[in-house]
Amino acid sequence: MDDFGFTAMHESVNRTGQAATEMQVTELAQYLADIGVPIDEEDIRHRTAIQLGDLSSLDMPIQRMADILVSRGIPPKHFPKEYIKPAAAP
């Protein structure tokens, strides 16, 4: 966590999106979640990584973050504006 309360997940949607494709940012978010980086922590301005990503055009990574939380039985503090609920398994 840095001086602004940003975790690696915040940074993945805040700065990485400027130098990477949306798919690369999505893969990074998945990797970070897989190694245990908190997804839904708030920065010092009380914004989660999903909220930061929602301010940009990074729909896939924030959808993935929300899906990961939902799959773990944890409702995100803030769902993405255009969240698509995953289809139920047959």
N, CA, C and O atoms as a GROMACS GRO file, in nm:
protein
  360
    1MET      N    1   0.085  -0.117   0.000
    1MET     CA    2   0.000   0.000   0.000
    1MET      C    3   0.090   0.124   0.000
    1MET      O    4   0.188   0.131   0.075
    2ASP      N    5   0.056   0.220  -0.084
    2ASP     CA    6   0.138   0.340  -0.090
    2ASP      C    7   0.079   0.452  -0.004
    2ASP      O    8  -0.015   0.428   0.073
    3ASP      N    9   0.132   0.571  -0.016
    3ASP     CA   10   0.087   0.684   0.067
    3ASP      C   11  -0.058   0.725   0.040
    3ASP      O   12  -0.120   0.792   0.122
    4PHE      N   13  -0.110   0.686  -0.075
    4PHE     CA   14  -0.248   0.719  -0.111
    4PHE      C   15  -0.344   0.605  -0.078
    4PHE      O   16  -0.464   0.614  -0.105
    5GLY      N   17  -0.291   0.499  -0.019
    5GLY     CA   18  -0.373   0.384   0.016
    5GLY      C   19  -0.397   0.291  -0.101
    5GLY      O   20  -0.481   0.201  -0.094
    6PHE      N   21  -0.322   0.312  -0.212
    6PHE     CA   22  -0.338   0.227  -0.329
    6PHE      C   23  -0.271   0.092  -0.304
    6PHE      O   24  -0.156   0.085  -0.261
    7THR      N   25  -0.344  -0.014  -0.333
    7THR     CA   26  -0.287  -0.148  -0.333
    7THR      C   27  -0.241  -0.179  -0.476
    7THR      O   28  -0.261  -0.098  -0.566
    8ALA      N   29  -0.181  -0.294  -0.495
    8ALA     CA   30  -0.143  -0.335  -0.630
    8ALA      C   31  -0.265  -0.343  -0.721
    8ALA      O   32  -0.256  -0.318  -0.841
    9MET      N   33  -0.380  -0.378  -0.665
    9MET     CA   34  -0.503  -0.387  -0.746
    9MET      C   35  -0.545  -0.248  -0.793
    9MET      O   36  -0.585  -0.231  -0.908
   10HIS      N   37  -0.535  -0.148  -0.706
   10HIS     CA   38  -0.564  -0.010  -0.747
   10HIS      C   39  -0.472   0.031  -0.862
   10HIS      O   40  -0.516   0.085  -0.963
   11GLU      N   41  -0.343   0.003  -0.843
   11GLU     CA   42  -0.244   0.042  -0.944
   11GLU      C   43  -0.269  -0.027  -1.077
   11GLU      O   44  -0.244   0.030  -1.183
   12SER      N   45  -0.319  -0.151  -1.071
   12SER     CA   46  -0.342  -0.224  -1.196
   12SER      C   47  -0.443  -0.154  -1.286
   12SER      O   48  -0.430  -0.160  -1.409
   13VAL      N   49  -0.540  -0.088  -1.229
   13VAL     CA   50  -0.639  -0.017  -1.312
   13VAL      C   51  -0.610   0.132  -1.322
   13VAL      O   52  -0.666   0.200  -1.408
   14ASN      N   53  -0.524   0.183  -1.236
   14ASN     CA   54  -0.495   0.325  -1.236
   14ASN      C   55  -0.386   0.362  -1.337
   14ASN      O   56  -0.404   0.455  -1.415
   15ARG      N   57  -0.278   0.291  -1.335
   15ARG     CA   58  -0.164   0.328  -1.422
   15ARG      C   59  -0.134   0.225  -1.529
   15ARG      O   60  -0.094   0.261  -1.640
   16THR      N   61  -0.153   0.099  -1.498
   16THR     CA   62  -0.120  -0.005  -1.595
   16THR      C   63  -0.203   0.010  -1.721
   16THR      O   64  -0.155  -0.017  -1.831
   17GLY      N   65  -0.328   0.053  -1.706
   17GLY     CA   66  -0.416   0.068  -1.821
   17GLY      C   67  -0.364   0.167  -1.923
   17GLY      O   68  -0.409   0.166  -2.038
   18GLN      N   69  -0.272   0.253  -1.884
   18GLN     CA   70  -0.216   0.350  -1.978
   18GLN      C   71  -0.112   0.286  -2.068
   18GLN      O   72  -0.083   0.338  -2.176
   19ALA      N   73  -0.053   0.173  -2.026
   19ALA     CA   74   0.055   0.111  -2.101
   19ALA      C   75   0.024  -0.033  -2.141
   19ALA      O   76   0.111  -0.101  -2.196
   20ALA      N   77  -0.096  -0.080  -2.116
   20ALA     CA   78  -0.130  -0.219  -2.143
   20ALA      C   79  -0.269  -0.227  -2.207
   20ALA      O   80  -0.348  -0.134  -2.196
   21THR      N   81  -0.295  -0.338  -2.272
   21THR     CA   82  -0.428  -0.359  -2.329
   21THR      C   83  -0.526  -0.394  -2.217
   21THR      O   84  -0.485  -0.430  -2.107
   22GLU      N   85  -0.653  -0.385  -2.247
   22GLU     CA   86  -0.755  -0.420  -2.148
   22GLU      C   87  -0.743  -0.568  -2.108
   22GLU      O   88  -0.762  -0.602  -1.991
   23MET      N   89  -0.712  -0.654  -2.203
   23MET     CA   90  -0.695  -0.796  -2.173
   23MET      C   91  -0.575  -0.816  -2.080
   23MET      O   92  -0.582  -0.898  -1.989
   24GLN      N   93  -0.467  -0.744  -2.103
   24GLN     CA   94  -0.349  -0.758  -2.016
   24GLN      C   95  -0.380  -0.711  -1.875
   24GLN      O   96  -0.336  -0.773  -1.778
   25VAL      N   97  -0.455  -0.604  -1.861
   25VAL     CA   98  -0.493  -0.554  -1.729
   25VAL      C   99  -0.585  -0.656  -1.660
   25VAL      O  100  -0.575  -0.678  -1.539
   26THR      N  101  -0.674  -0.718  -1.738
   26THR     CA  102  -0.763  -0.821  -1.683
   26THR      C  103  -0.682  -0.940  -1.633
   26THR      O  104  -0.709  -0.991  -1.524
   27GLU      N  105  -0.584  -0.984  -1.711
   27GLU     CA  106  -0.499  -1.095  -1.670
   27GLU      C  107  -0.418  -1.058  -1.546
   27GLU      O  108  -0.398  -1.142  -1.458
   28LEU      N  109  -0.372  -0.934  -1.539
   28LEU     CA  110  -0.298  -0.889  -1.421
   28LEU      C  111  -0.389  -0.889  -1.298
   28LEU      O  112  -0.347  -0.934  -1.191
   29ALA      N  113  -0.511  -0.841  -1.312
   29ALA     CA  114  -0.605  -0.840  -1.199
   29ALA      C  115  -0.631  -0.983  -1.151
   29ALA      O  116  -0.636  -1.008  -1.031
   30GLN      N  117  -0.648  -1.076  -1.245
   30GLN     CA  118  -0.669  -1.217  -1.208
   30GLN      C  119  -0.548  -1.272  -1.134
   30GLN      O  120  -0.562  -1.338  -1.032
   31TYR      N  121  -0.430  -1.245  -1.186
   31TYR     CA  122  -0.307  -1.291  -1.122
   31TYR      C  123  -0.294  -1.235  -0.980
   31TYR      O  124  -0.265  -1.309  -0.887
   32LEU      N  125  -0.317  -1.106  -0.965
   32LEU     CA  126  -0.307  -1.044  -0.833
   32LEU      C  127  -0.406  -1.106  -0.736
   32LEU      O  128  -0.373  -1.132  -0.620
   33ALA      N  129  -0.528  -1.131  -0.783
   33ALA     CA  130  -0.629  -1.195  -0.697
   33ALA      C  131  -0.585  -1.336  -0.660
   33ALA      O  132  -0.603  -1.380  -0.546
   34ASP      N  133  -0.527  -1.409  -0.758
   34ASP     CA  134  -0.484  -1.547  -0.734
   34ASP      C  135  -0.373  -1.555  -0.629
   34ASP      O  136  -0.364  -1.655  -0.556
   35ILE      N  137  -0.289  -1.453  -0.620
   35ILE     CA  138  -0.180  -1.458  -0.521
   35ILE      C  139  -0.219  -1.390  -0.389
   35ILE      O  140  -0.138  -1.377  -0.298
   36GLY      N  141  -0.346  -1.347  -0.380
   36GLY     CA  142  -0.395  -1.297  -0.252
   36GLY      C  143  -0.397  -1.148  -0.232
   36GLY      O  144  -0.418  -1.101  -0.120
   37VAL      N  145  -0.375  -1.071  -0.339
   37VAL     CA  146  -0.383  -0.925  -0.325
   37VAL      C  147  -0.528  -0.887  -0.299
   37VAL      O  148  -0.617  -0.932  -0.372
   38PRO      N  149  -0.555  -0.805  -0.197
   38PRO     CA  150  -0.692  -0.764  -0.170
   38PRO      C  151  -0.755  -0.693  -0.290
   38PRO      O  152  -0.693  -0.608  -0.354
   39ILE      N  153  -0.878  -0.730  -0.320
   39ILE     CA  154  -0.948  -0.672  -0.435
   39ILE      C  155  -1.028  -0.549  -0.396
   39ILE      O  156  -1.034  -0.452  -0.471
   40ASP      N  157  -1.088  -0.552  -0.279
   40ASP     CA  158  -1.189  -0.452  -0.244
   40ASP      C  159  -1.146  -0.354  -0.136
   40ASP      O  160  -1.230  -0.296  -0.068
   41GLU      N  161  -1.015  -0.336  -0.119
   41GLU     CA  162  -0.967  -0.239  -0.020
   41GLU      C  163  -0.996  -0.097  -0.070
   41GLU      O  164  -1.003  -0.073  -0.191
   42GLU      N  165  -1.012  -0.006   0.024
   42GLU     CA  166  -1.035   0.134  -0.012
   42GLU      C  167  -0.906   0.214   0.006
   42GLU      O  168  -0.828   0.189   0.097
   43ASP      N  169  -0.886   0.311  -0.084
   43ASP     CA  170  -0.772   0.401  -0.071
   43ASP      C  171  -0.806   0.510   0.031
   43ASP      O  172  -0.912   0.503   0.094
   44ILE      N  173  -0.720   0.609   0.047
   44ILE     CA  174  -0.746   0.712   0.149
   44ILE      C  175  -0.866   0.799   0.114
   44ILE      O  176  -0.919   0.869   0.200
   45ARG      N  177  -0.912   0.794  -0.012
   45ARG     CA  178  -1.032   0.868  -0.053
   45ARG      C  179  -1.154   0.775  -0.057
   45ARG      O  180  -1.259   0.810  -0.111
   46HIS      N  181  -1.138   0.655   0.002
   46HIS     CA  182  -1.245   0.556   0.014
   46HIS      C  183  -1.293   0.502  -0.120
   46HIS      O  184  -1.411   0.474  -0.138
   47ARG      N  185  -1.199   0.488  -0.216
   47ARG     CA  186  -1.232   0.432  -0.347
   47ARG      C  187  -1.168   0.295  -0.361
   47ARG      O  188  -1.052   0.276  -0.326
   48THR      N  189  -1.244   0.201  -0.411
   48THR     CA  190  -1.191   0.068  -0.438
   48THR      C  191  -1.131   0.066  -0.579
   48THR      O  192  -1.151   0.159  -0.658
   49ALA      N  193  -1.058  -0.042  -0.609
   49ALA     CA  194  -1.003  -0.057  -0.744
   49ALA      C  195  -1.114  -0.062  -0.848
   49ALA      O  196  -1.099  -0.010  -0.958
   50ILE      N  197  -1.226  -0.124  -0.813
   50ILE     CA  198  -1.340  -0.130  -0.906
   50ILE      C  199  -1.390   0.011  -0.936
   50ILE      O  200  -1.420   0.042  -1.051
   51GLN      N  201  -1.399   0.095  -0.835
   51GLN     CA  202  -1.444   0.232  -0.858
   51GLN      C  203  -1.346   0.309  -0.946
   51GLN      O  204  -1.387   0.384  -1.034
   52LEU      N  205  -1.215   0.291  -0.922
   52LEU     CA  206  -1.116   0.359  -1.005
   52LEU      C  207  -1.126   0.313  -1.150
   52LEU      O  208  -1.122   0.394  -1.242
   53GLY      N  209  -1.139   0.182  -1.169
   53GLY     CA  210  -1.152   0.128  -1.304
   53GLY      C  211  -1.278   0.174  -1.373
   53GLY      O  212  -1.281   0.190  -1.496
   54ASP      N  213  -1.383   0.196  -1.295
   54ASP     CA  214  -1.510   0.242  -1.351
   54ASP      C  215  -1.498   0.384  -1.408
   54ASP      O  216  -1.578   0.423  -1.493
   55LEU      N  217  -1.401   0.459  -1.361
   55LEU     CA  218  -1.380   0.595  -1.411
   55LEU      C  219  -1.311   0.595  -1.547
   55LEU      O  220  -1.309   0.697  -1.617
   56SER      N  221  -1.254   0.480  -1.585
   56SER     CA  222  -1.185   0.469  -1.714
   56SER      C  223  -1.266   0.378  -1.805
   56SER      O  224  -1.382   0.347  -1.776
   57SER      N  225  -1.206   0.337  -1.912
   57SER     CA  226  -1.275   0.247  -2.005
   57SER      C  227  -1.234   0.102  -1.983
   57SER      O  228  -1.242   0.021  -2.076
   58LEU      N  229  -1.192   0.067  -1.863
   58LEU     CA  230  -1.145  -0.068  -1.833
   58LEU      C  231  -1.260  -0.155  -1.781
   58LEU      O  232  -1.266  -0.187  -1.662
   59ASP      N  233  -1.350  -0.192  -1.870
   59ASP     CA  234  -1.466  -0.271  -1.829
   59ASP      C  235  -1.431  -0.415  -1.791
   59ASP      O  236  -1.481  -0.467  -1.692
   60MET      N  237  -1.346  -0.479  -1.871
   60MET     CA  238  -1.313  -0.621  -1.846
   60MET      C  239  -1.244  -0.645  -1.712
   60MET      O  240  -1.285  -0.736  -1.640
   61PRO      N  241  -1.143  -0.567  -1.676
   61PRO     CA  242  -1.077  -0.595  -1.547
   61PRO      C  243  -1.169  -0.575  -1.427
   61PRO      O  244  -1.165  -0.653  -1.332
   62ILE      N  245  -1.251  -0.471  -1.430
   62ILE     CA  246  -1.336  -0.448  -1.312
   62ILE      C  247  -1.450  -0.550  -1.308
   62ILE      O  248  -1.497  -0.585  -1.200
   63GLN      N  249  -1.494  -0.596  -1.425
   63GLN     CA  250  -1.593  -0.705  -1.428
   63GLN      C  251  -1.530  -0.829  -1.365
   63GLN      O  252  -1.593  -0.897  -1.284
   64ARG      N  253  -1.405  -0.858  -1.402
   64ARG     CA  254  -1.336  -0.976  -1.348
   64ARG      C  255  -1.321  -0.963  -1.197
   64ARG      O  256  -1.344  -1.060  -1.124
   65MET      N  257  -1.282  -0.845  -1.148
   65MET     CA  258  -1.267  -0.826  -1.003
   65MET      C  259  -1.398  -0.853  -0.932
   65MET      O  260  -1.401  -0.923  -0.830
   66ALA      N  261  -1.506  -0.798  -0.984
   66ALA     CA  262  -1.637  -0.820  -0.922
   66ALA      C  263  -1.676  -0.967  -0.928
   66ALA      O  264  -1.729  -1.022  -0.831
   67ASP      N  265  -1.650  -1.033  -1.042
   67ASP     CA  266  -1.680  -1.176  -1.054
   67ASP      C  267  -1.603  -1.259  -0.952
   67ASP      O  268  -1.658  -1.352  -0.893
   68ILE      N  269  -1.478  -1.226  -0.932
   68ILE     CA  270  -1.396  -1.300  -0.835
   68ILE      C  271  -1.455  -1.285  -0.695
   68ILE      O  272  -1.470  -1.384  -0.623
   69LEU      N  273  -1.489  -1.163  -0.658
   69LEU     CA  274  -1.548  -1.141  -0.526
   69LEU      C  275  -1.679  -1.218  -0.512
   69LEU      O  276  -1.700  -1.285  -0.411
   70VAL      N  277  -1.766  -1.208  -0.612
   70VAL     CA  278  -1.895  -1.278  -0.607
   70VAL      C  279  -1.873  -1.429  -0.597
   70VAL      O  280  -1.943  -1.497  -0.521
   71SER      N  281  -1.776  -1.482  -0.673
   71SER     CA  282  -1.750  -1.626  -0.669
   71SER      C  283  -1.699  -1.670  -0.532
   71SER      O  284  -1.712  -1.786  -0.494
   72ARG      N  285  -1.641  -1.578  -0.458
   72ARG     CA  286  -1.593  -1.606  -0.322
   72ARG      C  287  -1.699  -1.579  -0.217
   72ARG      O  288  -1.674  -1.592  -0.097
   73GLY      N  289  -1.819  -1.542  -0.262
   73GLY     CA  290  -1.928  -1.515  -0.169
   73GLY      C  291  -1.918  -1.380  -0.100
   73GLY      O  292  -1.977  -1.360   0.006
   74ILE      N  293  -1.843  -1.289  -0.160
   74ILE     CA  294  -1.822  -1.156  -0.102
   74ILE      C  295  -1.880  -1.052  -0.197
   74ILE      O  296  -1.824  -1.031  -0.305
   75PRO      N  297  -1.988  -0.987  -0.161
   75PRO     CA  298  -2.038  -0.882  -0.251
   75PRO      C  299  -1.941  -0.763  -0.252
   75PRO      O  300  -1.900  -0.716  -0.146
   76PRO      N  301  -1.906  -0.714  -0.371
   76PRO     CA  302  -1.817  -0.598  -0.376
   76PRO      C  303  -1.878  -0.478  -0.304
   76PRO      O  304  -2.000  -0.462  -0.301
   77LYS      N  305  -1.793  -0.396  -0.246
   77LYS     CA  306  -1.841  -0.274  -0.182
   77LYS      C  307  -1.913  -0.186  -0.283
   77LYS      O  308  -2.010  -0.119  -0.251
   78HIS      N  309  -1.863  -0.188  -0.406
   78HIS     CA  310  -1.923  -0.112  -0.516
   78HIS      C  311  -1.916  -0.197  -0.642
   78HIS      O  312  -1.807  -0.229  -0.690
   79PHE      N  313  -2.032  -0.233  -0.695
   79PHE     CA  314  -2.034  -0.307  -0.820
   79PHE      C  315  -2.000  -0.211  -0.933
   79PHE      O  316  -2.027  -0.091  -0.923
   80PRO      N  317  -1.940  -0.262  -1.043
   80PRO     CA  318  -1.918  -0.175  -1.160
   80PRO      C  319  -2.052  -0.122  -1.209
   80PRO      O  320  -2.155  -0.187  -1.192
   81LYS      N  321  -2.050  -0.005  -1.270
   81LYS     CA  322  -2.174   0.057  -1.319
   81LYS      C  323  -2.250  -0.034  -1.413
   81LYS      O  324  -2.373  -0.041  -1.409
   82GLU      N  325  -2.178  -0.105  -1.497
   82GLU     CA  326  -2.242  -0.191  -1.596
   82GLU      C  327  -2.210  -0.338  -1.569
   82GLU      O  328  -2.176  -0.412  -1.660
   83TYR      N  329  -2.222  -0.379  -1.444
   83TYR     CA  330  -2.189  -0.516  -1.405
   83TYR      C  331  -2.285  -0.614  -1.471
   83TYR      O  332  -2.407  -0.594  -1.474
   84ILE      N  333  -2.226  -0.722  -1.524
   84ILE     CA  334  -2.305  -0.829  -1.584
   84ILE      C  335  -2.292  -0.949  -1.494
   84ILE      O  336  -2.184  -1.003  -1.475
   85LYS      N  337  -2.404  -0.991  -1.438
   85LYS     CA  338  -2.404  -1.105  -1.348
   85LYS      C  339  -2.368  -1.231  -1.426
   85LYS      O  340  -2.425  -1.256  -1.532
   86PRO      N  341  -2.274  -1.312  -1.374
   86PRO     CA  342  -2.236  -1.436  -1.445
   86PRO      C  343  -2.356  -1.530  -1.457
   86PRO      O  344  -2.441  -1.536  -1.369
   87ALA      N  345  -2.359  -1.601  -1.569
   87ALA     CA  346  -2.467  -1.699  -1.590
   87ALA      C  347  -2.452  -1.812  -1.490
   87ALA      O  348  -2.340  -1.852  -1.456
   88ALA      N  349  -2.565  -1.863  -1.442
   88ALA     CA  350  -2.563  -1.974  -1.349
   88ALA      C  351  -2.518  -2.100  -1.421
   88ALA      O  352  -2.552  -2.122  -1.537
   89ALA      N  353  -2.441  -2.182  -1.352
   89ALA     CA  354  -2.395  -2.307  -1.410
   89ALA      C  355  -2.513  -2.402  -1.429
   89ALA      O  356  -2.602  -2.407  -1.344
   90PRO      N  357  -2.515  -2.476  -1.541
   90PRO     CA  358  -2.628  -2.569  -1.566
   90PRO      C  359  -2.631  -2.684  -1.469
   90PRO      O  360  -2.720  -2.769  -1.477
   0.00000   0.00000   0.00000
